[in-house]
């Protein structure tokens, strides 16, 4: 299992569109990870559902991140 760290580059997948978006981890707080998307600078808050699997939503879209 990989560890999360600030400034780590990650990929989020949009559940509705199946598109990937790259971003950077800007905050880690317990089971929550905030990722700033590279395009647009939008911050998506993701919550750990199980080890290595995070889910969050922003602007009406749901995103997942697998580590």
Buried (B, 14 or more C-beta within 10 A) or exposed (E): EEEBEEEBEBEBBBEEEEEEBEBBBEEEEEEEBBBBBEEEEEBBBBEBEEEEEBBBEBEEBBBBBEB
